[in-house]
Amino acid sequence: MTSKPAYYKNPLPIQKIGDPYILRASNGKYYCFPTSAVEQGFKAWSSDDLVYWKEEGFVYEKNERSWGYKQFWAPEVVERNGKFYMYYTARWKEKDSLRIGVAIADRPEGPYIDVYDHPLFDFGYAAIDAHILFDDDGKIYMYYSRDCSENIVKGRHESHLYGIELGSDMITVTGDAVCLTKPDQEWEMKSLDRGYLWNEGPFVLKRNGIYYLTYSANHFGGRHYSVGYAVSEMPLGPFSKYESNPVLESNCDEISGPGHHSIIASPDGTELFIIYHTHTDPEKGGGNRQVCMDRMGFREDGSIYVVGPTITEQPVPSKDRV
C-alpha cells in the first residue's frame, strides 16, 4: 500500500476555474464548486483530504427552462435537511443583467435543478457572488455583491457588499437588503485607473460572537486582486474594516491575484484553510485561474492572519489529531 505524501504544494489540481467554494458534506467528503464553464453551467470536484481531487463533471447545466443564458459564475452549495442548495450568478435573459439564482439537488454531485424560471430576487440592479450564513439563532443570511456593471457612484463603477435575511425555506428573501461595505481603503484603490472599484466575493465566519466578513477587492484579472475583511457584532452590520488589510495578497512574482475565496476546516477540525484562486499565468493575469489553499487563523486580539500565499511545500491538512 502506497502512503500518501505528508506535504502538498500550490496550485491544487483544479485548473481553468475561478471563485472556488468548498463544501464539506454530511458524507464527510469535500466538494469544490468553482466558476468553471461560464457559458454552460458548473462542474464540481470532490476530495477526502483537500489535497487529492476528483472531477465529478457537470453538476448544473443550463437548459430550456434556465433563466440565465451565460456568465455562470461563483456557485456556492450548502446542505440543509438532506437537500443541497446551489446559489449562483448568471446573466438574466429577460433584463440582460446579472442576478442570483437557486437550484436544488438530492446529492452534492447533482444534478441541480432550478427552483424558479427567474432569479431568486430582483432589486433592480445587478447582483453576484452569493454566500450563505447559518446563524446560531437559526436565522439564515445571504451576502452578495451589488455588481459594478450597473452601480455608478460619482462617475465610476463600484461593487458594494450587501446582506439580507433568507426565509427558512432557503428560497425566499426576507426584509430589505442592507449595504455593508464599499471600497474605501487605500489597498482597494489599485484598480482605480480602470474607472472601477470592487468589494466582492463575500464569505462570513462567526467567532466568539463576532461576524468576520471577508471579501476581495481590485480587478479579478490583475495582480492586485486580494482579500481583506471587516467585523461586526451583528450579522447585517455595521461593519468596520480591519486597519491592516489585505490579509492575502501577491507576495512574489510567481503569484498573481489571490482572491475570491472560501474558508473550510481540516478533516479533523483543528485547522482552518482559506481556499482561493490565483492566475495560472502570473504575467498575463485574466480569467485563466487555478485553486490554491493555505492555513489561516486568529491572533489573540481576534485579528485574522493567513500563512500565504505559498508556492512551497506545506504540511497536508491535519486529519489525525483529536
C-alpha positions in Angstrom: 0.0 0.0 0.0 1.4 3.4 -1.0 1.3 6.0 1.7 0.2 9.5 0.7 2.7 12.3 0.9 2.9 14.4 4.0 3.0 17.6 2.0 1.1 19.4 -0.7 2.1 22.3 -3.0 0.0 25.0 -4.6 -1.7 25.1 -7.0 -4.1 22.2 -6.3 -5.1 20.0 -9.3 -8.2 22.1 -10.1 -7.4 24.4 -13.1 -9.1 26.7 -15.6 -11.6 27.8 -13.0 -12.3 30.7 -10.7 -14.1 31.6 -7.4 -13.6 28.2 -5.6 -16.2 27.4 -2.9 -15.7 24.4 -0.7 -18.5 22.4 1.0 -17.9 19.6 3.5 -21.0 17.5 3.1 -22.6 15.2 5.7 -21.0 12.3 3.9 -17.6 13.5 5.1 -16.4 14.5 1.6 -15.3 17.9 0.4 -16.7 19.4 -2.7 -15.3 22.2 -4.7 -17.8 24.3 -6.7 -16.0 26.9 -8.8 -16.7 29.1 -11.8 -15.9 26.5 -14.5 -18.0 26.7 -17.7 -19.2 30.3 -17.9 -21.4 29.7 -21.0 -22.9 26.4 -19.9 -23.0 25.9 -16.1 -20.9 24.4 -13.4 -18.6 21.4 -12.8 -17.6 20.1 -9.4 -14.6 18.3 -7.8 -14.6 16.0 -4.7 -11.9 15.1 -2.2 -11.4 13.3 1.1 -8.5 15.4 2.3 -8.5 18.8 0.4 -5.3 17.7 -1.5 -6.4 15.0 -4.0 -9.3 16.0 -6.1 -11.6 14.0 -8.5 -13.6 15.8 -11.2 -17.3 15.0 -10.9 -18.3 16.6 -14.2 -21.2 18.9 -14.7 -23.5 19.3 -11.7 -25.6 22.1 -13.2 -26.2 22.8 -16.9 -28.3 25.4 -18.5 -31.4 24.1 -20.3 -34.6 25.4 -22.0 -36.1 26.4 -18.6 -33.0 28.3 -17.4 -33.5 32.0 -16.7 -29.7 32.6 -17.2 -28.1 32.3 -20.6 -24.4 33.0 -20.0 -21.8 34.2 -17.4 -22.5 31.4 -15.0 -20.3 32.5 -12.1 -19.4 31.8 -8.4 -21.6 28.9 -7.3 -22.0 28.1 -3.6 -23.6 25.0 -2.3 -25.0 24.5 1.3 -26.6 21.5 2.8 -29.8 21.6 4.8 -32.3 18.9 5.8 -31.0 16.4 3.3 -31.1 18.8 0.4 -28.3 20.7 -1.3 -28.9 24.3 -2.4 -26.8 26.0 -5.0 -26.8 29.7 -5.2 -25.1 31.0 -8.4 -24.7 34.0 -10.6 -25.9 34.2 -14.3 -27.0 36.8 -16.8 -30.8 37.0 -16.9 -32.3 36.7 -20.3 -35.2 39.0 -19.5 -33.2 42.0 -18.5 -29.8 41.2 -19.8 -28.4 41.8 -16.3 -26.6 39.7 -13.7 -28.7 38.1 -11.0 -28.5 35.3 -8.4 -30.5 32.1 -8.7 -31.1 29.0 -6.6 -31.1 25.3 -7.6 -31.6 22.2 -5.5 -30.3 18.6 -5.6 -30.6 15.5 -3.6 -26.9 14.9 -3.5 -23.8 17.1 -3.7 -22.9 15.8 -7.1 -26.2 17.0 -8.5 -27.9 17.3 -10.8 -29.1 20.7 -9.5 -32.5 21.8 -10.7 -33.6 25.5 -10.7 -36.3 26.3 -8.2 -37.6 29.1 -10.4 -37.6 30.2 -14.0 -36.4 33.6 -12.8 -33.7 34.8 -10.3 -34.1 34.4 -6.6 -34.8 38.2 -6.3 -34.8 41.3 -8.4 -33.9 44.6 -6.7 -33.5 46.4 -9.9 -29.7 46.1 -10.1 -27.0 43.5 -11.0 -26.2 41.1 -8.1 -23.4 38.5 -8.0 -21.4 36.2 -5.6 -24.0 34.8 -3.2 -22.8 33.5 0.2 -24.9 31.9 2.9 -24.5 32.0 6.7 -26.5 29.8 9.1 -26.5 31.8 12.3 -26.6 30.4 15.9 -30.2 31.6 16.5 -31.5 29.7 13.4 -31.7 32.7 11.1 -30.2 32.4 7.6 -28.4 35.3 5.8 -27.3 35.8 2.3 -24.4 38.1 1.5 -23.7 39.2 -2.1 -22.1 41.9 -4.2 -24.1 44.7 -5.9 -22.1 44.4 -9.1 -20.1 47.3 -10.6 -21.5 46.8 -14.1 -24.6 48.8 -13.2 -23.6 50.6 -10.0 -22.1 54.0 -10.8 -21.0 56.3 -7.9 -19.5 59.7 -8.6 -18.8 58.7 -12.2 -17.1 55.4 -11.5 -18.3 51.8 -11.4 -18.3 50.3 -7.9 -19.1 46.9 -6.4 -20.6 47.0 -2.9 -21.3 44.2 -0.5 -24.9 43.7 0.7 -26.6 41.3 3.2 -30.2 40.2 3.5 -32.1 37.6 5.6 -33.3 34.4 3.8 -36.5 32.7 4.7 -36.4 29.3 6.5 -37.4 27.7 3.1 -34.0 28.8 1.7 -35.6 30.0 -1.5 -37.1 33.4 -0.5 -35.7 36.6 0.9 -37.0 38.4 4.0 -36.8 42.2 4.7 -34.6 44.7 3.0 -31.1 44.3 1.7 -28.5 46.3 3.6 -25.3 47.8 2.2 -22.4 46.5 4.4 -19.1 47.7 2.8 -17.9 49.8 -0.1 -14.4 50.1 -1.5 -12.8 52.9 0.6 -9.4 51.7 1.9 -6.2 52.6 0.2 -5.4 49.0 -0.8 -8.8 48.8 -2.6 -7.9 51.7 -4.9 -5.3 49.9 -7.1 -7.7 49.4 -9.9 -9.0 52.9 -9.9 -7.2 53.7 -13.2 -9.8 51.4 -14.8 -12.6 53.5 -13.6 -13.8 50.6 -11.4 -13.6 49.7 -7.7 -14.6 46.4 -6.1 -15.8 44.8 -2.9 -16.9 41.3 -4.0 -16.8 37.6 -3.2 -18.0 37.7 0.4 -17.6 34.9 2.9 -18.6 35.2 6.6 -17.3 33.5 9.7 -18.7 33.9 13.1 -16.3 33.5 16.1 -16.8 34.5 19.7 -19.9 36.5 18.8 -18.1 38.5 16.1 -19.0 38.3 12.4 -16.0 38.3 10.1 -17.0 39.5 6.6 -14.1 38.5 4.3 -14.1 39.7 0.7 -12.0 40.5 -2.3 -11.1 43.9 -3.8 -9.5 45.2 -7.0 -9.8 43.8 -10.5 -10.1 40.0 -10.6 -7.8 39.8 -13.7 -5.0 41.8 -12.2 -2.1 41.2 -9.8 -3.6 43.3 -7.0 -6.8 41.2 -6.5 -6.5 40.5 -2.8 -8.5 39.5 0.3 -9.5 41.7 3.3 -12.1 41.6 6.0 -14.4 43.7 8.2 -16.1 42.9 11.6 -19.4 43.4 13.3 -21.3 42.3 16.3 -24.4 41.9 14.2 -24.9 39.9 11.0 -26.1 42.8 8.9 -23.6 45.3 10.4 -22.5 48.0 10.8 -19.1 46.5 9.7 -15.7 48.0 10.4 -12.8 47.1 8.1 -9.5 45.7 9.5 -6.9 48.5 9.5 -4.1 46.2 8.3 -6.0 44.8 5.2 -5.3 43.0 3.0 -4.6 39.7 4.7 -4.0 37.8 1.5 -2.2 39.4 -1.4 0.5 38.7 -4.1 3.9 38.4 -2.3 6.2 37.4 -5.2 6.4 37.5 -9.0 5.2 33.9 -9.2 1.8 34.7 -7.6 -0.9 37.0 -9.1 -4.4 37.9 -8.0 -5.1 35.6 -4.9 -8.7 36.1 -4.1 -12.4 35.1 -4.2 -12.1 32.6 -1.5 -13.9 30.3 0.8 -12.9 29.0 4.3 -13.0 25.4 5.5 -11.7 23.3 8.4 -9.3 20.4 8.0 -10.6 16.9 8.2 -10.1 16.7 11.9 -11.4 20.2 12.5 -8.2 21.5 14.1 -7.1 23.8 11.3 -8.6 26.5 9.1 -7.8 26.8 5.4 -8.5 29.6 3.0 -9.2 28.3 -0.5 -8.7 30.8 -3.3 -7.7 31.2 -6.9 -4.6 32.7 -8.5 -3.8 33.4 -12.1 -2.4 30.4 -14.0 0.0 32.8 -15.8 1.0 35.5 -13.3 2.3 37.7 -16.1 -0.9 37.6 -18.2 -3.5 37.5 -15.4 -7.0 37.5 -16.7 -9.6 34.7 -16.3 -7.4 31.6 -16.5 -7.1 30.7 -12.9 -6.3 27.8 -10.5 -7.1 26.7 -7.0 -4.7 27.2 -4.1 -5.1 26.8 -0.3 -3.2 28.0 2.8 -3.6 27.9 6.5 -5.2 30.8 8.3 -6.2 31.6 11.9 -6.9 34.2 14.5 -4.4 36.1 16.7 -5.0 36.7 20.4 -6.6 40.0 19.6 -9.1 38.4 17.3 -7.5 39.5 14.1 -7.2 37.2 11.1 -3.8 36.0 9.7 -3.1 34.0 6.6 0.1 31.9 6.2 0.4 32.6 2.5 0.1 32.7 -0.4 2.6 29.9 -0.7 4.3 28.1 -3.6 6.5 25.9 -1.4 5.6 22.5 0.1 3.2 22.7 3.0 2.1 20.0 5.5 -1.2 18.4 4.3 -4.3 19.4 6.3 -4.5 17.6 9.6 -6.8 14.6 9.9 -5.3 12.6 12.8 -5.3 14.9 15.7 -8.3 15.0 18.0 
